[in-house]
Amino acid sequence: MGDRSSPRAVRNSPEKAAAPGLTVHFVVPDTCSLPQLNRKFNAVTDSGLVHTLSDEDRPVFADTLAAALSPGGKYFMLCFSDLEPGNYGPEG
């Protein structure tokens, strides 16, 4: 899963995120392989992934995400609203 631009954006991100005292780790894994990374994340950012998943894949993603987040970790999701008028575009 994922957009082909994601690896390029992640490759360019560490230098942009560098700041005194800030440690950032960027990865572009398949959403189903998060537990295989054998690490926990304090924050996960999702920009438009959930709306691309089928109804069957969403619970799998939720379980995978839960396994990858540290206790108290945060999941930030940018998605489409189900309150948006019309019936076109991605599912809200």
Buried (B, 14 or more C-beta within 10 A) or exposed (E): EEEEEBEEEEEEEEEEEEEEEEEEEBEEBEBEEBBEEEEEBEEBEBEEBBBBBEEEBEEEBEEBBEEBBEEEBEBEEEBEEEEEEEEEEEBE
